[in-house]
Each structure stands twice: as structure tokens, then as C-alpha cells.
Amino acid sequence: MFSAAEITYLESQRLARLGTVSRQGQPTVDAVGFEFDGTRFYIGGIALSSSRKYKNVAAGNHKVSLIIDDLESIQPWKPRQIKIHGWAEIVERDGRFGHKPYLAITPTVSWSFGIEADANSQQGGFTPKKIIWTEG
């Protein structure tokens, strides 16, 4: 489960970077819009089924990485990030792009920094946090 602060952060963001892997083992990263329902992340698009990320998942490469990040400020420097490793599958659903195929990402591990204050960090909460998700 994400913390309340992490959920608030996720709800405030619209862009992420999605990493997938081709049949040949070539990693690729794309900037994507996303929706989050509290459990899974959904990646859509107008021409999703012709995209490399869709084809990579359709080819059986289901392991993905997703990073949602921004700069809260530059003076002082305050980056924020939630990084997710997960399992992607193709689903049909109603979403921002209508009833279409989406990549549904179920997190398996997540890390965050800069989202929550960490009393042990001298950098204002930049200590990485790791959560192992379990099957439900």
C-alpha cells in the first residue's frame, strides 16, 4: 500500500516514465500519461496498440519500471520520486481515452524519496523507502 502522502503525490502528477524491454532484450523508456486507481497504474494512449511499449508487453515481456518524479523546488533543490517495479498486462477498460486497451501495471516493489519527511535524513526526507507488495 502507498502511504497517504504518496497517494496525494501520485494524484497530483500526470506524467511518468515507463521502462519496458523488447524481444531482443533492448530496454526502452517512454514518457507516458497515467491513471492510478489506488492499486494499479493504467497507461493508455490514442495509438497505444501500435506503440513499442504495448508491443513489448504483448510479446510477453511483462516486467516494467515506472517512475513518477518532479522537482518540488530548485531553491533549495528538492526532487521527489516514486519508483515502481511491476507486472504489466494488456486490459480493456474505460478510461481517459475511452474504452480501449490499456497497459495495467501491478506494483511488486516501490521506492520513494522526497515525499515524506524522514526524521533520520539530514536531507529532508530523501532516504529511499522500499515496500514489497504481496499478492492479495
N, C-alpha and C positions, 0 to 999 in steps of 0.2 A: 504494500500500500504506500502511496505517496503521502507525505505529511500535508497538513493544511496549507503551510507556506508554499510547498512545492506545487500543490494543485492550483493555488492562487496565481503562482508564476506561470504555470502551463496555460491557464485560462487567459492570461494577458498577452500571450505570444501567438503569432500567426505563421511564422516561418521556422523551418527546421532543415537539417541536412541529413539525408538518408544515404547510408552506405549499403550497397549490395555487391554481389560477386557474380561474374559471368560464368558460363560453362567452361571457359578456358582458364578460370581462376583469376581473372583480372578484376580487382576492386574498382568500383566507380562510386562517386558521391554526387548527389543532386540536391539542389535547393528545392524544397517542397513545402506546400501548404499542408496543414494537418488539422484534424479534429480529434478531440480526446473525450471519451465517454466515461472516464473515471477508472476504466480497466484497460482498454485498448486504444491504440492510436490508429487513425484511418488516414490514408494518403490517397487522394483522388486526383482528378485532372481531366481536362477536356479530351485529350487523346491518350489517356493512360495506357490503354492496351497496346499502343504502338511504341511505348517508351522502353528504354533499356532496363529501367528498374523493374517494370512489370514483366518483361521477358526473362530477366534473371530469376525472379521468383517462380514464374511459370515453368522454367526449366528445372526446377527442383532445388534451387539454392535459397533455402528458407531463412538462413541466419542473416540478420541485418543489424546495423547500428544506426541509431537515431540520436542526433544532438540538437537540443533546443538551447540557444545561447543569445546573450546580448551584453551590452555594457550599461550598467545602471548609471555610471558616471565615468567621466575621464579625469576629473579633478575632484577628489582623488580617483585613481584607477580602480574600478570595481566591476570586474567581469562576473557574470552569473552563467551557470550552465547546469543542465540536466542531461546526462548521457545515458542511453539505454542500449543494451544488447537484448535482442529478442528474436522471435519467430514470426515470420511474415507468411500470410496466406492470402489468396485472392478470394474476395467475397462480393456478393451483390448486396447493395443497400441503398437506402435513400439518404442522401447527404447534400452537402453544399452544391455538388454538381448534378443533382438529380438522382434517379435510380439508375445506377451504373456500377461497373466493377470498381472496387477499391482494394488497396493493399491494407489488410488488417494486421497490425503489429501487436503481439502479446509480449510485454516485457518479461525477461527472465532475470536480468540484473540491471540495477541502475545506480548511478553515482550522481551526486550533486555538490556544487560549491557556490558560495556567494548568495545562497537563497535564504539560509537560516543562520542566525548568529550562533557561533560556536565558542563557548567560554574558554576552550583550550587553544584557540587560534589567536595568534597575535596579529593576523591579517584580517580580522573582522569577519570570520566565518568562511574562509576559503579552504578549510580542511575537507578533503573528499569524503563522501559518505557512500557506502556500498550497501545495497539491500538485495538479498537473494529472494526472489519471488518463488512461491511454491504453487504447484498445481492445486486448483481449487476445490 
